[in-house]
Amino acid sequence: MLRFMSWLPERGPGSDDFARTFALRPDLFETFQEFAGIFWEKRLVDPVLLELCRLRVAQLHGAEHPLSIRTPEAQVAGLDEAKIAKLADWWKQPGFSDLERACLRFAEQFVLDAKAMSDDEAQPVVAALGDAGTVAFVEALAIFDGFGRFCRMLDVQPVGESA
């Protein structure tokens, strides 16, 4: 993958490059961690479904850091690396449920052009997740999208690598 040099002159302390980058604004990092954790703790959306969409959004952005981590809740719920390996071609790969396909389609449209989302594209997601689940799903997508862009723009390195 083509590497970009970050325009940040420094990084703060932290366990990985994401934390070191975000440490430049510790007040925001703590709030981000609390808010992002809600999606996994409240379980308004299945953690495997959320993780598949989180990783797909990261793939679309070419954001290496989010691709290098796995959410423990999704692993405990049964998501394995074999399925993750098929994620880039989810629409033509076996092993994805109708709901996973609908949510991945929704996630891709959200990243590419959220305003172009049609009612027909959203309907299977809303029908399956309900109103509260759909709101949680869209909020999670916004986090995944925003921080995928953040990681790509600031060249946040994968876990285990340094900038």
C-alpha positions in Angstrom: 0.0 0.0 0.0 1.2 3.5 -0.8 2.3 5.3 2.4 1.6 8.9 3.1 3.7 10.9 5.5 1.7 12.3 8.3 1.8 16.1 8.6 1.7 15.8 12.4 5.1 16.9 13.9 4.8 14.5 16.9 2.8 11.9 18.6 1.9 11.5 22.2 2.2 8.4 24.5 0.1 5.4 23.9 -0.1 1.6 23.2 -0.3 1.9 19.4 -0.1 4.6 16.7 -3.8 5.4 16.9 -3.5 6.1 20.7 -0.3 8.0 20.2 -1.9 10.2 17.5 -5.1 10.8 19.5 -3.0 11.5 22.6 -2.3 14.9 21.2 -5.9 15.6 22.2 -6.4 13.4 25.4 -9.7 15.1 26.2 -11.1 13.9 22.8 -9.6 10.4 23.0 -11.2 9.5 26.3 -14.6 10.7 25.0 -14.2 8.9 21.8 -13.3 5.6 23.6 -16.4 5.9 25.8 -18.7 6.7 22.9 -17.3 4.0 20.6 -17.5 1.4 23.4 -21.3 1.9 23.7 -21.9 0.1 20.4 -20.2 -3.0 21.6 -21.6 -2.8 25.2 -25.2 -2.1 24.5 -25.5 -4.7 21.7 -28.3 -3.0 19.8 -26.6 -4.5 16.7 -24.9 -7.9 16.6 -21.1 -7.5 17.3 -20.2 -9.7 14.3 -22.3 -7.6 12.0 -20.8 -4.4 13.4 -17.2 -5.8 13.1 -17.8 -6.8 9.5 -19.0 -3.3 8.6 -16.2 -1.7 10.6 -13.6 -3.7 8.7 -15.3 -3.1 5.4 -15.3 0.7 6.0 -11.6 0.5 6.8 -11.0 -1.4 3.6 -12.8 1.2 1.6 -10.6 3.9 3.1 -7.4 1.9 2.9 -7.1 2.6 6.7 -4.5 0.1 7.9 -4.8 0.7 11.7 -8.5 -0.3 11.9 -7.8 -3.3 9.7 -5.1 -4.5 12.0 -7.3 -4.8 15.1 -10.2 -7.1 16.0 -13.0 -6.2 18.4 -13.0 -8.8 21.2 -16.8 -8.8 21.3 -17.0 -9.9 17.7 -14.4 -12.6 18.2 -16.3 -14.0 21.2 -19.5 -13.9 19.1 -17.9 -16.1 16.5 -16.3 -14.0 13.8 -13.3 -15.7 12.4 -10.4 -14.7 10.2 -11.7 -16.9 7.3 -14.8 -14.8 7.0 -12.8 -11.6 7.3 -10.5 -12.8 4.5 -13.6 -12.9 2.2 -14.8 -9.4 3.2 -13.3 -7.5 0.2 -15.5 -9.6 -2.1 -18.5 -10.2 0.2 -21.1 -9.8 -2.5 -19.8 -12.9 -4.4 -18.5 -15.0 -1.5 -20.4 -17.7 0.3 -20.9 -17.5 4.0 -22.5 -14.1 4.4 -26.1 -13.9 5.6 -28.8 -11.8 3.8 -28.6 -9.4 6.8 -24.8 -9.1 6.6 -25.1 -8.5 2.8 -27.7 -5.8 3.3 -25.7 -4.1 6.1 -22.5 -4.3 4.1 -24.2 -2.8 1.1 -25.6 -0.1 3.3 -22.2 0.6 4.9 -20.5 0.9 1.5 -23.2 3.3 0.3 -22.8 5.3 3.5 -19.1 5.7 2.9 -19.4 6.5 -0.8 -22.4 8.8 -0.8 -24.8 8.6 2.2 -27.2 11.1 0.6 -27.7 8.7 -2.3 -29.0 6.0 0.0 -32.4 4.8 -1.3 -35.3 3.6 0.8 -35.1 0.3 -1.0 -31.4 -0.1 0.1 -32.3 0.9 3.7 -35.5 -1.1 4.0 -33.9 -4.6 4.7 -31.6 -3.1 7.4 -34.5 -1.2 9.1 -36.7 -4.3 8.9 -34.1 -6.5 10.5 -32.6 -4.1 13.1 -35.7 -2.1 14.0 -35.6 1.6 14.6 -33.3 1.6 17.6 -30.9 -0.9 16.0 -30.8 1.1 12.8 -30.0 4.4 14.6 -27.2 2.6 16.5 -26.0 1.0 13.2 -25.9 4.4 11.4 -24.1 6.0 14.4 -21.6 3.2 14.5 -21.0 3.7 10.7 -20.4 7.4 11.3 -17.7 6.5 13.9 -16.1 3.9 11.6 -16.2 6.2 8.6 -14.9 9.2 10.5 -12.0 7.4 12.2 -11.2 5.4 9.1 -10.7 8.7 7.3 -8.8 10.0 10.4 -6.4 7.0 10.3 -5.9 7.3 6.6 -5.4 11.0 6.5 -2.9 11.0 9.4 -1.2 7.8 8.3 -1.9 6.0 11.5 0.1 2.8 11.4 -1.2 -0.7 12.0 -0.9 -2.2 15.5 2.7 -3.3 16.0 4.2 -0.7 13.6 5.4 2.8 14.3 5.3 5.8 12.2 
